Amino acid sequence: MLFNSQAFICGFLPIVLALYYALHAHRSARQAAVVVASLAFYGWWDIRFVPLLVALTVVNWLIVRWFASSRAGWIPLLGVMLNLVVLGVCKYADFFRATADALLGEAFHPWDLILPLGISFFVFQKISYLIDLRRGDRHIYGFLDFCMFVTFFPQLIAGPIVRHNEIIHQFRLDPCRPGMWENLSRGFVLFVIGVAKKVALADTLAMVVDPLFGKAVTTSLSAAEAWVATVAYTLQIYFDFSGYSDMAIGLALMFGLSLPLNFNAPYRAVSVRDFWRRWHMTLSRFLRDYLYIPLGGNRCGALRQAANVIVTMLLGGLWHGANWTFVAWGGLHGTALAVNHLWQARGLRLPGAIAWALTLLFVMACWVLFRAADFATAGSVLSSMAGLQGLGHITLDREFVAAIIGGAAVALLGPTSQAIALEKLRPKPWLAVPAGAGLAYLLLLVGGRLPNVFIYFQF
């Protein structure tokens, strides 16, 4: 069930919200209702996913209780290893087997293991909690609190990656407390903005991106086609994922809960370091706090620091997908971050406009590698962008031109969606009319298209 589907907006969400607020005075009952609804939401995709999610949740909670009674420091590490093994088997078994077979020159016969939706996200949540316990955090939660922390449907499948100390303490708050209507209205507006990003921009751009990258698999693109494909994908992936994050944060706020922000105008970054402070912010801080800093961070020499950041981003690339193109994408960003650190350490600076242009061009070139099916396709697109296959031309419908121009304007010039919904707009009764009308239009637009899942669902 997609957030931007008619079934979710017109059916699932109103029912669950109504039940949640009807049970507002009974904490255990309203939390149990959310957990059951979240499992139903998750099982809507494939009922086979649910047992693994439930089993992992229960086993992790038992490990936490075991640690609470013994305080043996190796117990959280056992839980971390368990989660990593499950993630590795489900997501990477075929990948590593294919790599080994290729090195040995043998035929590859995949196991075709099912990849549970969102496993990378909810495994990282558990890992962060277990590591925090290992580091001395004393928060031990009840079973219902822990279940809701893991399964809460707005952030279950594609984040934001929420830490235990950011949300679990909020579960005890009565959703009907003062500020309820403001939470509902602001959350609804942010949700509508997210739907608009996904449906009106990302899904429209996908109708340009997919055919062009598909064509690049078998034949060379012209420079015009390659640049349109790259620019369109640069905007598509941003509006697809930031749209999901807006919807997730907006939905949580409608339940009276605050989730961490995940995007802050990343295409306005003036360095790669600045980009990762703005893009998928909850993943960036996870990699920083649970990988980069434990490796030594910047508390060592320049070469060791460069190695730390490159290793961190290589693993961050692998987290995105079981393909060497993702690893290479992470490696490129890691190398750029290492160069960025060295550049800044020497006090070097570029004019703002040049720094922004170079950063954006680098990010766009890396997105080609991220989107392409393999290295050959990525190399073909990049060579076409360099003009090696001729300039050529491409004709786009006005709908696609409007999506590209409008998307670029929003990404580069306009206020962020969080600033609009959470700061600038003041809840007024008359605002319900345009917000409701906008959602109604988007629902009609959804009904006229085939469902288009979120890009980050594959991770």
N, C-alpha and C positions, 0 to 999 in steps of 0.2 A: 504494500500500500504506500503510494507516494504522498508526500505532504501536499503536492500540487495536483492531486487527483480529486475528482468530484466525490468519490466514495469517502475519502478522508475528510474533506472540508464540509460536506453536507451530511455525512453520517457519523463516522467515528468520532471526530472531534467534539461536536455538540453533545453527544451522548456521554462521553467520558468527562467533559467539563461539568455537565449538569450533575452527574453522579458525584464527582469530586466535591463540588460545592454543597450538594445536599448532605454530604457526610462530613462537612467542615468541622463540626464539633467533636468528632470522633476520630482521633489521629490514626489509630491502628486501622480502622475501617477504610478511611480515605486512602491511606497508603497501600493497603491490600488491594483496593480497587484499581489504583494506578499500576501496581505490579501485574495484576491479572490482565489489564488492558494492554500493557506494554508487551506481555508475552503473546497476546492475541495479535497485536500489531506486527510483531516479529514473525510469528507463525504464518501470517498472511502471505509472506513471500514463499516460504517452503517450510512445512511443518517439521521437516527433518532437522531444521536448524535449532529448534527449541530445546530438545534434550541436552545438547552440548552446552548451550547457554545456561540452562538450569543447573546442570551437573558442575560446570566450572564455578558458578556462583556459590553453590553449596559447599564444594570442596574448599574454595578459597576462604569462605567464612569459617569453616572448621579449622583450617590452618591458622587463621587469626585467633580463634578461641584457644587453640593449642598453645600458641605463642603467649597469649595473655596469662595462661596458667603456669607456664614454665620459664618464660623470658629467655629462652635459649636463642642466641642470635642467629643460629643456622636455620631455624624454622622458616622465617620469612624468605630466606634464600632458596629453600626447598620449594616454596610457593612460586617464587619468580621462575625457577627452572621448570616447574610444571607448566606454567603458562606459556613459556617460550617453546617448550616441546610441543604443546598442542598447536600453537601458532605455526611452528616450523613444519609439522606434519601436514596440517591442513593446507597451508599456503605455499610451502616451498619444497615439498617432497618431490613432486614431478620436475620442478625447476632444477634442483640439484642432480636428480637422476639424469635428466636430459643433458646437463652439462658434462657429467661423468661419461655418459655414453658417447657424446661428441668427442671428448678427449681420447677415448679408447677406440673410436672409429666403429662403434657398434650401433645397431638399429635401436631407435628409441621407441619403447612401448609404454605409454603413460598409464599410471594407475587411475587417472581420472577421479581423484578424490574430490568430494564436494567442498567448496569453499564457503563456510558459513558467512552470511552477510555481516559486515561490520566487525569481524573478529579482531582486526588490527586495533580498532578503537577500544572495544571493551576489555581486551587483554591489557592494553597499555594503562587503562584506569586501575585495574587490579595491581599491576606491577608497581605503579607509583605509590599506591597505598602500602603495599608490603615493604617497599624500600623505605618509606617514611617510618614505618614501625621499627625496622632494623636500625634506623638512624636515631631512634629515641622518642618518636611520637607516641603518646600514651592514649590516643583515641581508639577505644575498642567499642564497636557499635553492635546494637542488637540485630537480629536476623532480618527483620523487616526493613530497618534503615539501610542495611547493606544491600538487600535485594533491590530496593528502590534506587539506590545510588548506581547500581550496575545497569538496571534494566530500563530506567526512565526513558520512555520512547522518544522524546524530542532529540536526545543526544546519543541514543543507543547505536545508531548505524554509522553515522559519519561525524560524530563529535558535535561541539567542541570537546576536546579531551579534558574532562572535568576532574579536579582533585577532590578527595573526600572532604577536606577542610573548607572547601568552597561551597558545598551544597548540603551536606548531611545535616548540619546544624539548622538549616532552614526548614527541614521537614517538620519540626515541632511548631512552627509558626502557623497560626490559624489563617487560612487563605481569605477569610472574611474580615481580617483586621483592617484598621484605617489605611486607606490607599488602595483598597481592592479595585475600585472602579478605574483608578488611574493605571494600575497594573494591567487590567483587562484591556483598556483602550490603547495604551502604548504598546502592549504586546500584540494586539490585533493589527495595529498600523505597521509594526515592524514585520509581522508575518506577511501582510499583504505586499509590502515592499519586496520581501524575499521571493514571493510567488511571482511578482512582476519581473524580477531579475531572471528567474529561471525560465518562465514561460515566454515572456515577450522578448527577452534578449538572448539568453543562452541557447534555448531550443531553436530559436530562429537562426542564430549563427551556426548551429550544428548542421543545418540544411545546406550550408555552404562548405563547412569544414569537412564533413564526412565524405562527400563525393570527391573533393580535391585530394585529400590524403589517400582515399581509395584508389584514385587514378594514379597517384605517385608510386604505388606498389608495382605497377606494370609498365608505366611509361613516364618519361620526364615531363615535368611541368614547365611552362614558360615562367619567366621572371614575374610577370603580372599575376599569374595563377599562384605561384609559390608565396608571394608577398600577401596576397589576399587570404590564402589559407592560413598563413602564420599569424597575421594580424587578427583574423577572425577567431582563431583558436585561442590566442592570448586573451581576448575578451571573453570567449565562451567559458573557458575554465575558471576565470575569475568570477563571472556572474553566476555560473553554475554552483560553485562551492561557496562563495560568499552569500548567494541566495539561500542555499541550504542552511548556512550558519545563522542568517537572519531569521529564517523560519523557526529554527530550533530555539534560538534565544527568545523570539517572540512568543512561541508556544509555552515555553517554561514560565515566562513572565505572566502569561494568562493563568497559570496555575499558582501564581504568587511566588515563583522561584527565580532567582537571578543566576544566569550562567555567564562564564567569562566571555569577553569579546574575542573574535577570532581573526578579524581583518581590520586594517586601518589604512585604506587607500594605498595599497602596496605599489601600484604603478607610478606613484609620485616619489618613490624612493630615489635618493641621490647616491646610493652605493649598494652593493650586494648585502652588506651588513645591515643597512637600513631596510632593505627589502625583507629580510628574514625577521626583522622586528615588526613587520606589518603584515606578512603573509602567514596564514595558518599559525597564528601566534601561540596557540596552546600546544601544537606539536613542537614549535621552535623552543619553547621553554622546557618541554619534556626532554628533548634531546640535550639541551643545555644542562639541566639540573641532574639528569639521571644517566648521562653518558659523557658529555664533554667535560664537565667539572670533575667527575670521578676519574677520568683519564689523566687529569692534571690541569685541564683548562689552560689559563694563561699564567699559571703560577710557576712556569718553567721557562727554559730558553726559547728563543724564537723558532728554532727548528722543531722542537718538541711541540710547541703550541700549534704550529702549522700542521704537524702530523695528527695532533688531536682533533683539530677541526675537520681535516680531510676524512679521517676515519669516521667521525661522527656523521658527516654528511653522506659518506658512502653507505653507511647503515641506514641513514634516513632515506636515501634513494631506494635501497632494497625494501624498506618497509612499505614503500608505495606500490611495489609490484614485483612479481617473480619473473623479472626479465632483466637481462644485462643492460638494456637501454636505460632502465631506471637507475641502476647502479652507476652507470656513466654520467647520467644527469646529476646525481648526487655528488659524484666526484668532481664534476665541473664546478658546481656551486661551492664545494669544499675548497677547491683550489682558489677560486675567486675570493672566498672569505679569507683564506690565508694571505693572499696578496693584499687584500684590503686592510687586514691588520697591520701588515708590514708597512704599507703605504702611510697609514695614519700614524704609526709609531714614529715614523721619520718626519712627521709634521708636514707632509706633502698634501696639497689641496688642488682641486680643479675648480674652475668656475661652475656655479650651480647648474646652469643650463647644459653644459657639456657633461658634467657628472651624471645628470638625470638621463640624458640621451644615451650615453654609453651603457648605463645600468639597464635601461629598458631594452636596448638592442641585445645585450647579453642575455637577459631573461627570455626574450622572444626566441633567440637562437636555441637556447636550452629547451624551450617548450616544444620545438620541432622534434628533438630527441625524445622528449617525454611522450609526445603524441604518436610518433611513427611506430609502425609495427615491428621494425627491425632497423639495424644500423644502415643497411643498404638504402632503405626508403628515406631515412633521415638524411643521409649523405646526398641523395638525389635532390631532396627538397632544398637543402642548404646550397648546393651547387646552382640550382635554379635561381635562388634568391640572389646569388652573386652574379647572375646574368650569363652563366656559362651555357645555358640552353636557349638563349635568345630572349628578347624582351616580351614578345607576344602581346596578347590582350585578353581581357575577360569582360563579359557583359553580365551585370548583376541586376536582378529585379529591384525596384525601388524599396521593397520591404527589407531586403538584405542591406542595401546602402544605408537606409535609415537606422537599422540595428547597429551597423558598424559605427556610423557617425555618432548616433545617440549613446551607444555604449562607451565610446572613447570619451565623449564629453562627461558622462557620469563618472567614469573611472579617474579622469585626470583633473576635472574642474569642480564638479559639484560637491556638496557636503556629503559625508558618509551617511549611510542609512541609519546607523545608530545615533548619529547626531540629530538627524531629523526626528526619529521616533522617540528617542529617550531624552532629548534636550530641547530642541527648538520648538516643536509643536506643543501647544498647551491643549489638554483635553477639553473639547467643546462639543456640545450636542450636535451642532450642524456638521462637524467633521465626519460624523457617522455616515452621512449621505454620500459624499464622494468616495470614502473608503469602501463602503458597501458596494457602490456602483462599480468601482474599480475591480473589486474581487469578483463581482458578477460577470464583468466583461472577460476577466481572465479565465473564469470557469467555462465560459462559452468557447474561448480560444482553446482551452484544454480539450474540450469535447470534440473539437474539429480536427485533432491531431492524434497520431499514435502516441502512446505513453513513451516518454523519454527519461530513462533513469538518470540519476545523478552520477557524474563522472567518478566521484570518490567512493561510490558504492563498490567498485571493483577492487578497492584497496582494503 
